[in-house]
Amino acid sequence: MGNVPLRGKNRGYEDAHPRNGRLASAFPHHQANSLSKRHSHGLKLSHRRRRRFHRPAGTAQLPGTIQPQAYSAKPKIRLMQYGSVPRAVDDRAEQPREQLRDIEVPEIGDLVHQIAKSPVTWLDIDGLGDADVIEQVGKIFKLHPLALEDVVNVHQRPKVEMYGDYLFVIARSHSEVDGRTEADSDVDALDMRQVAMFLGRNFVITFRERGVECFDEVHRRIRTNRGRIRESGADYLLYTLLDAVIDEFFPALEKHGESLDSLDDLISASCEQDLIHRIHNVRSELRMIRRAIWPLRDAINTLIRDSGDLISDETDLYLRDCYDHTVQIIDVIETDRELCADLRDYYLTVVSNRMNQIMKFLTIIATLFIPLTFVAGLYGMNFNTNVSTLNMPELNWTYGYPFALAVMTATTLAMVWYFQRKGWLSS
């Protein structure tokens, strides 16, 4: 078993193109529920909770060292075996016997005794917090230490590698962040979790971080015999798992699309201060999804072209559908990211226009008071009229005060008429 990725079949493959139309119309079965409520008024930007890249302490570790992250949960092991096995020689029935085993493995030491010969074996490890479990699984299935090291270092880029007679696939799935409240429901709604998969001749092994729930539906489909999973081999099971990971992104993108539509309406109606933060949060989450999907598209393309004989030609057709889904997701992400940039510019433009309206109104008010202030200041100089007849004789006039008020009123009305004629008072 070599540690260098090998090359197998190299069939030509034309890139799939995203289908036209909106996301919901192109994939009706991926539609998410509408937003139950609008985001709360006065949303505060909370601290970022995204898990940062962290390598275990100790830079002098040997390659292939398995050291889980400190926050990793203890693993739960689930063994599922299915497929058609030949009947006994003395059995008169012609059809093969259908096999299905779905058990929980409480201890890793019991795994060797629980695994029976079966056409397809799926070992699902939920949680990466026990290095002994991962090492024992590697010994049982003869998995390379470098691949197991990538399993526990959960910030890997989605990729496909071939180790001798098995494939190693890494993908990223999203999950809801725990502990979020209604006030910050729009902040860090997504958290990317790693999923590692091994495909052999008759087995699939999955290592997933706690919180990745997209495989639960695959378990139910196998138990209820829905679809053609139990009629196919391990390669089709790998396709089903990849398809489940990819399909999880469609409801999230639908939610972000509805959020952007809501933000567009809110910007037009009222320019709340928190809108720019919400736009930034949506754009950040779209960037997270893009980082997970973009390399996954290349990984699936590698599976289609260079998977050796571990994946049949029939399963390649289904993998092409997965590839098409990733292209569709990338297309929607790029469209929504552009919409985020447009909404941000639109928000700044609306804020600037409203500020200009306020400044124009205040300027008009100040302009109206300039002549009034001049008249009031002129007659407030208090010259002594007894010294000279030229010192404001109108101060002794009977109608002096009403005349001053009339001049001030006429001046104000004339200025308002002039501003209205110029169109300066229109909104």
Secondary structure, 3 states (H helix, E strand, C coil): CCCCCCCCCCCCCCCCCCCCCCHHHHCHHHCCCCCCCCCCCCCCCCCCCCCCCCCCCCCCCCCCCCCCCCCCCCCEEEEEEEEEECCCCCCCCCCCEEEEEEEEECCHHHHHHHCCCCCEEEEEEECCCCHHHHHHHHHHHCCCHHHHHHHHCCCCCCEEEEECCEEEEEEEEEEECCCCCCCCCCCCCEEEEEEEEEECCCEEEEEECCCCCCHHHHHHHHHCCCCCCCCCCHHHHHHHHHHHHHHCHHHHHHHHHHHHHHHHHHHHHCCCCCHHHHHHHHHHHHHHHHHHHHHHHHHHHHHHHCCCCCCCHHHHHHHHHHHHHHHHHHHHHHHHHHHHHHHHHHHHHHHHHHHHHHHHHHHHHHHHHHHHHHHHHHCCCCCCCCCCCCCCHHHHCCCHHHHHHHHHHHHHHHHHHHHHHHCCCCC
